[in-house]
Amino acid sequence: MSDIHTIPYKIYLEEHEMPKAWYNVRADMKNKPAPLLHPGTHQPMTAADLEPVFCKELVQQELDDVTPYIDIPQEIRDFYKMYRPSPLVRAYCLEEKLQTPAKIYYKFEGNNTSGSHKLNSAIAQAYYAKKQGLKGVTTETGAGQWGTALSMACAYLGLDCQVYMVKCSYEQKPFRREVMRTYGAQVTPSPSNTTEVGRKILAEHPGTSGSLGCAISEAVEAAANQEGYRYVLGSVLNQVLLHQSIIGLETKAALDKYNITPDVIIGCAGGGSNLGGLISPFVGEILRGEKQYRIIAVEPASCPSLTRGKYAYDFCDTGMVTPLAKMYTLGSNFIPSASHAGGLRYHGMSSTVSQLYHDGFLEAVSVEQTKVFEAATYFAKVEGILPAPESSHAIRVAMDEAIQCRETGEEKTIVFGLTGTGYFDMVAYQRFNDGEMTDRIPTDEELAASLAQLPKVD
């Protein structure tokens, strides 16, 4: 084990140590993620099928499951230098307060204006749209972190940005909405009456708080109906996990710099972007038979796709206009309760993460939001960072693991992803502090009804 006095509070990589290529974990997977299927024919989607919706270069990245490393263009690397490499922080104060023999590290992705890890893929996707000569992009956002990141990237590159923000988050997080507008983005609460699919969802679910699935449907329709626009997505897709692998690559490089080997790696899980990015290089070592790690995906009990969902083909959106993906899903019609971790309110999970989970390379647990906010406030008091509700799911389980080490005397090294800050989530913190926060967990009957509507795929 490393000597505590030789390890700094924050481990920074030098600029020249920042990765020059993204890592594509699919290249090392024996069982590849199942292909996307055309929603009409149920045949595997080709590049020609996808290019009317996505940028050409991103389509190639989406379909490439054989190339292990894909070079990061110099223009993107130059942008990354504004906030990367991000620090890997030793949580000495948390360790002391918990009286645990465990060593706890977190990779902090909140040290940029957008406030989260989402900027890593936003700038990449905006870059490829600009390179293709497009006018702008459309997207969805849950908690608003992805929309904020994309609006920042588009402003930098001179692209129009249209964001469909899940209605409950639009109302709960007005300041994040205003950051997007400050960067020039057009922000619409979803579902809305501005699209055909939005009007249909409103007719079927009057007064709905919305979901990421709803917002995706609207953003895809908006892109398809405007010349010179393409749709971009902040999670779930293979291309996004590829871009987010820079998180894991930097984490591993920082750990290797001080000869630290983690025992447990923990990430919050919504669509899979943060989790997939953090764990990719470590999973790669497992797949190649080089090392073993325990990896834990943490999801909200209100939207438990991995722990209570079904591994099957499903639509990626509520309006059923997107390709079908094989993933752990609660059904595209499932609309979770209006929990405060808006970025985790998605009915399905990345096909890559789903395949890895199905093959036993990671575990999954679900936690109630009251327990999540207990951990979030404890962490804020001890470590001095107010974490995002999404990130706090990982904090909760990291603390639980550390407490277990205290009880057993094991000296494990725990690494988790702190995906962003919670300074625009104060409505959530207010409700927790006022004792008004509750836990809404779907019943077996509700999930069964939703899963019964999964598309029939031979």
C-alpha positions in Angstrom: 0.0 0.0 0.0 1.2 3.5 -0.7 2.4 5.7 2.2 -0.2 8.3 3.0 2.4 11.0 3.3 3.7 10.6 -0.2 0.3 11.1 -1.8 -0.9 14.7 -2.3 -4.4 15.9 -1.5 -5.1 16.4 -5.2 -3.4 14.4 -7.9 -3.0 16.5 -11.1 -1.6 15.2 -14.4 0.6 17.5 -16.4 -0.8 18.9 -19.6 1.4 16.6 -21.7 0.0 13.6 -19.7 -3.6 14.3 -20.8 -4.8 11.4 -23.1 -4.4 12.0 -26.8 -6.9 9.3 -27.8 -10.3 8.1 -26.4 -10.6 4.4 -25.4 -13.3 2.3 -27.1 -14.0 -0.5 -24.6 -16.2 -2.3 -27.2 -13.0 -3.3 -29.0 -12.0 -5.5 -26.0 -15.5 -6.9 -25.4 -15.9 -10.6 -26.4 -19.7 -10.1 -26.4 -20.3 -6.9 -28.3 -23.3 -4.7 -27.6 -26.2 -5.7 -29.7 -26.7 -3.4 -32.8 -29.3 -0.7 -33.0 -32.3 -1.8 -34.9 -34.4 0.2 -37.4 -37.7 1.1 -35.7 -39.7 0.0 -38.8 -37.9 -3.0 -40.2 -36.1 -4.2 -37.1 -33.0 -4.7 -39.1 -29.5 -3.4 -37.9 -29.1 0.3 -38.5 -26.5 1.2 -41.1 -24.5 4.4 -41.4 -26.9 5.5 -44.2 -29.8 5.1 -41.8 -28.2 7.1 -39.0 -26.6 10.0 -40.9 -29.9 11.9 -41.4 -30.1 12.2 -37.6 -26.5 12.2 -36.4 -23.3 13.8 -37.7 -21.3 11.6 -40.1 -18.2 11.3 -38.0 -20.2 10.5 -34.9 -22.1 7.8 -36.8 -18.7 6.1 -37.6 -17.8 6.3 -33.9 -21.2 4.9 -32.9 -20.8 1.8 -35.2 -17.1 1.2 -34.6 -16.6 -1.7 -32.1 -13.2 -2.9 -33.3 -10.9 0.2 -33.0 -9.5 0.3 -29.4 -8.2 3.9 -29.5 -9.6 6.8 -31.5 -7.5 10.0 -31.8 -8.8 13.1 -30.2 -8.6 16.0 -32.7 -6.2 18.7 -31.8 -9.0 21.3 -31.7 -10.9 19.3 -29.1 -7.7 18.8 -27.1 -7.1 22.5 -27.1 -10.6 23.1 -25.7 -10.1 20.4 -23.1 -7.0 22.3 -21.8 -9.4 25.0 -20.4 -10.4 22.5 -17.6 -8.5 19.3 -18.1 -6.8 17.2 -16.8 -9.3 17.3 -13.9 -8.1 16.4 -10.4 -8.3 13.1 -8.6 -8.9 14.0 -5.0 -8.0 12.0 -1.9 -10.9 12.5 0.5 -8.7 12.6 3.7 -11.3 14.5 5.7 -14.1 12.1 4.8 -11.9 9.2 5.7 -11.2 10.7 9.1 -14.8 11.6 9.8 -15.9 8.1 8.9 -13.1 6.6 11.0 -12.5 4.1 8.2 -9.3 2.4 7.2 -10.4 2.7 3.6 -8.7 5.1 1.2 -11.2 7.2 -0.7 -10.6 9.0 -4.0 -12.9 10.9 -6.2 -12.5 12.1 -9.8 -13.9 15.7 -9.8 -15.5 16.7 -13.0 -17.2 19.9 -11.8 -14.4 22.3 -12.3 -15.7 23.9 -15.5 -18.4 26.5 -16.2 -21.0 23.9 -17.2 -20.5 22.2 -13.8 -20.2 18.6 -14.9 -18.5 15.9 -17.0 -20.9 16.5 -19.9 -18.7 19.1 -21.5 -16.3 16.3 -22.5 -18.7 15.0 -25.1 -20.5 18.2 -25.8 -17.4 19.9 -27.3 -16.7 16.7 -29.3 -20.2 16.5 -30.8 -20.4 20.2 -31.5 -16.9 20.1 -33.2 -18.0 17.3 -35.6 -21.2 19.2 -36.4 -19.2 22.4 -37.1 -16.8 20.4 -39.2 -19.7 19.0 -41.3 -20.9 22.5 -42.0 -24.1 22.3 -40.1 -26.1 25.3 -38.8 -27.0 23.9 -35.4 -28.0 21.0 -33.2 -31.0 19.9 -31.1 -30.9 17.9 -27.9 -32.6 17.0 -24.7 -31.5 17.6 -21.1 -32.7 16.2 -17.8 -31.1 18.1 -14.8 -29.7 20.6 -17.3 -26.1 19.7 -17.1 -25.9 18.3 -20.6 -27.9 21.3 -22.0 -25.6 23.7 -20.2 -22.5 21.9 -21.5 -23.8 21.8 -25.1 -24.9 25.4 -25.1 -21.4 26.4 -23.9 -19.7 24.2 -26.7 -22.0 25.6 -29.4 -21.4 29.2 -28.3 -17.7 28.6 -28.6 -18.0 27.2 -32.1 -20.8 29.5 -33.4 -23.6 26.9 -33.7 -27.3 27.3 -32.9 -28.4 25.1 -30.0 -32.0 24.1 -29.3 -32.6 22.3 -26.0 -35.7 20.4 -24.9 -35.5 20.4 -21.1 -37.5 17.9 -19.0 -40.4 19.9 -17.6 -39.9 19.1 -13.9 -36.2 20.2 -14.2 -37.2 23.3 -16.2 -39.3 24.3 -13.2 -37.0 23.1 -10.5 -33.7 24.4 -11.9 -34.4 27.9 -13.4 -30.8 29.1 -12.9 -29.3 26.3 -15.0 -31.9 27.0 -17.7 -30.7 30.7 -17.6 -27.1 29.7 -18.0 -28.1 27.9 -21.2 -29.9 31.0 -22.4 -27.0 33.1 -21.5 -24.9 31.0 -23.9 -27.5 31.6 -26.6 -29.5 28.3 -26.4 -33.2 28.1 -27.0 -34.7 26.2 -24.1 -38.2 24.6 -24.3 -39.9 22.7 -21.4 -40.7 19.1 -22.5 -43.2 17.7 -23.4 -44.3 20.8 -25.3 -46.8 21.8 -27.9 -44.0 22.8 -30.4 -43.7 19.3 -31.8 -46.1 16.6 -33.0 -44.8 14.0 -30.6 -44.9 16.5 -27.7 -48.5 17.3 -28.4 -49.3 13.5 -28.5 -47.6 12.9 -25.2 -49.4 15.8 -23.6 -52.7 14.4 -24.8 -51.9 10.9 -23.4 -50.4 12.1 -20.2 -52.0 15.5 -19.2 -50.0 17.3 -16.6 -47.0 15.0 -16.9 -43.7 16.2 -15.4 -41.9 14.8 -18.5 -38.9 12.5 -18.8 -35.7 12.2 -20.8 -37.5 9.8 -23.1 -40.1 12.5 -23.9 -37.5 15.2 -24.5 -35.4 12.9 -26.8 -38.5 12.4 -29.0 -39.0 16.1 -29.4 -35.4 16.9 -30.0 -35.1 14.2 -32.7 -38.3 15.5 -34.4 -37.0 19.1 -34.3 -33.7 18.1 -35.9 -35.4 16.1 -38.7 -37.7 19.0 -39.6 -34.9 21.6 -39.9 -32.4 21.7 -42.8 -28.8 21.9 -41.6 -29.5 20.5 -38.1 -28.6 17.2 -36.4 -29.5 15.7 -33.1 -26.9 15.1 -30.4 -27.3 13.1 -27.2 -25.6 13.5 -23.8 -25.6 9.9 -22.7 -26.5 6.3 -23.6 -24.9 6.1 -27.1 -21.6 4.4 -27.7 -20.1 7.6 -29.1 -20.8 9.5 -25.8 -19.2 6.7 -23.7 -16.2 6.9 -26.0 -15.7 10.7 -25.4 -16.3 10.2 -21.7 -13.5 7.6 -21.5 -11.2 10.5 -20.9 -12.4 10.5 -17.3 -11.3 6.9 -16.7 -8.1 7.3 -18.7 -7.1 10.3 -16.6 -8.2 8.6 -13.4 -6.1 5.5 -14.2 -3.1 7.6 -15.2 -3.2 9.5 -11.9 -3.5 6.4 -9.8 -0.7 4.7 -11.7 1.5 7.8 -11.1 1.5 6.9 -7.4 1.2 3.2 -7.8 -2.3 3.1 -6.4 -4.6 0.2 -7.4 -8.3 0.6 -6.6 -10.3 -2.2 -5.2 -13.7 -0.7 -5.8 -14.8 1.8 -8.5 -18.2 3.4 -8.1 -20.3 5.6 -10.5 -23.8 6.9 -10.7 -25.9 5.4 -13.5 -28.6 7.0 -15.5 -28.0 6.6 -19.2 -24.4 5.5 -18.6 -22.1 8.3 -19.8 -20.4 9.1 -16.5 -20.3 5.5 -15.4 -19.1 4.1 -18.8 -16.5 6.8 -19.1 -15.1 6.3 -15.6 -14.9 2.5 -15.7 -13.9 1.9 -19.4 -10.1 1.5 -19.0 -10.5 -0.5 -15.8 -13.0 -2.8 -17.5 -10.6 -3.1 -20.4 -8.0 -4.5 -18.1 -10.6 -7.0 -16.7 -11.6 -8.0 -20.3 -8.0 -8.5 -21.3 -7.3 -10.6 -18.2 -4.8 -8.2 -16.7 -6.5 -7.1 -13.5 -9.6 -7.5 -11.4 -11.7 -4.7 -9.9 -15.1 -4.5 -8.2 -17.3 -2.1 -10.1 -20.6 -0.7 -8.8 -23.2 1.1 -10.7 -25.6 3.2 -8.5 -29.0 4.2 -9.7 -32.1 5.9 -8.2 -34.7 3.6 -6.6 -37.3 5.7 -8.5 -35.8 4.7 -11.9 -34.1 1.3 -11.4 -33.4 0.1 -14.9 -30.4 -2.2 -14.1 -31.8 -3.6 -10.8 -35.4 -4.0 -11.8 -35.5 -3.6 -15.6 -35.6 -6.2 -18.4 -32.7 -6.8 -20.8 -34.5 -6.4 -24.1 -34.8 -4.3 -27.2 -36.7 -1.1 -26.6 -37.1 2.4 -28.0 -34.7 5.0 -26.7 -37.5 7.6 -26.5 -41.1 7.8 -25.3 -42.4 8.9 -28.7 -41.0 5.7 -30.3 -39.3 7.5 -33.2 -35.7 6.5 -32.4 -33.9 3.2 -33.2 -34.3 0.2 -30.9 -31.5 -0.5 -28.5 -30.9 -3.7 -26.5 -30.5 -2.5 -23.0 -31.8 -2.9 -19.5 -35.0 -0.9 -19.6 -38.2 -0.1 -17.7 -40.1 0.5 -20.9 -40.0 3.6 -23.1 -43.5 4.6 -21.7 -42.2 4.6 -18.1 -42.2 8.1 -16.7 -40.4 8.1 -13.3 -41.4 10.3 -10.4 -40.1 13.8 -10.4 -37.0 13.1 -8.4 -34.3 15.7 -8.1 -31.6 13.6 -9.8 -33.0 14.7 -13.2 -29.9 13.3 -15.1 -30.8 9.8 -13.9 -34.4 9.8 -14.8 -34.0 7.7 -18.0 -35.9 4.5 -18.6 -33.0 2.6 -20.1 -29.3 2.1 -19.8 -26.4 2.3 -22.4 -26.2 -0.8 -24.5 -22.5 -1.1 -23.7 -23.0 -0.8 -19.9 -26.0 -3.2 -20.2 -23.9 -5.8 -22.0 -21.1 -5.5 -19.4 -23.7 -5.8 -16.6 -25.4 -8.7 -18.2 -22.0 -10.5 -18.6 -21.2 -9.9 -14.9 -18.4 -7.3 -15.1 -20.2 -4.9 -12.8 -22.7 -4.8 -10.0 -25.7 -2.5 -9.6 -27.5 -1.1 -6.6 -30.4 1.3 -6.2 -30.8 3.9 -3.5 -33.6 6.2 -2.3 -33.1 9.9 -2.8 -33.5 10.8 0.9 -30.5 8.5 1.7 -28.7 10.1 -1.3 -29.2 13.6 0.1 -28.1 12.5 3.6 -24.8 11.6 2.0 -24.7 14.7 -0.1 -25.0 17.1 2.8 -22.6 15.0 4.9 -20.0 15.2 2.0 -20.6 18.9 1.6 -19.9 19.6 5.3 -16.8 17.4 5.3 -15.2 17.8 1.9 -16.3 21.3 1.1 -18.0 20.6 -2.3 -21.8 20.7 -2.7 -22.3 17.7 -5.0 -24.9 17.3 -7.7 -27.8 14.9 -6.8 -26.6 12.5 -9.5 -23.1 12.3 -8.2 -24.4 11.9 -4.7 -25.7 8.4 -5.6 -22.0 7.4 -5.9 -21.1 9.2 -2.7 -23.8 7.3 -0.8 -22.4 3.9 -1.8 -18.8 5.0 -1.4 -19.6 6.0 2.1 -21.4 2.7 2.7 -18.4 0.8 1.4 -16.1 2.8 3.7 -18.3 2.2 6.7 -18.2 -1.5 6.0 -14.4 -1.3 5.9 -14.5 0.3 9.3 -16.6 -2.6 10.6 -14.4 -5.3 9.0 -11.0 -3.7 9.3 -10.4 -4.0 5.6 -8.1 -1.4 4.0 -9.8 -1.1 0.6 -9.1 1.7 -1.9 -12.3 3.2 -3.2 -12.6 5.4 -6.2 -15.8 7.2 -7.3 -16.9 9.7 -9.9 -17.9 13.1 -8.6 -19.6 14.1 -11.9 -20.6 17.7 -11.0 -21.6 20.3 -8.6 -25.1 20.9 -7.1 -25.1 24.7 -6.9 -28.1 24.9 -9.3 -30.0 22.2 -7.4 -30.9 24.2 -4.4 -34.6 23.5 -4.6 -33.8 19.9 -4.0 -31.5 20.8 -1.1 -34.2 23.1 0.3 -36.8 20.3 0.3 -34.4 18.0 2.0 -33.5 20.5 4.6 -37.1 21.3 5.2 -38.0 17.6 5.7 -40.3 17.7 2.6 -38.3 15.2 0.5 -40.0 11.8 0.0 -39.1 8.6 -1.8 -41.3 7.4 -4.6 -40.4 3.8 -5.7 -42.3 2.2 -8.5 -44.4 -0.8 -7.6 -43.9 -4.2 -9.3 -47.3 -3.7 -10.9 -46.3 -0.4 -12.4 -43.1 -1.8 -13.9 -44.9 -4.9 -15.2 -47.5 -2.7 -17.0 -44.7 -0.7 -18.6 -42.6 -3.7 -19.6 -45.7 -5.4 -21.1 -45.5 -2.7 -23.8 -42.0 -3.5 -25.0 -41.8 -3.9 -28.8 -41.9 -7.4 -30.1 -38.5 -8.1 -31.7 -37.7 -11.5 -33.2 
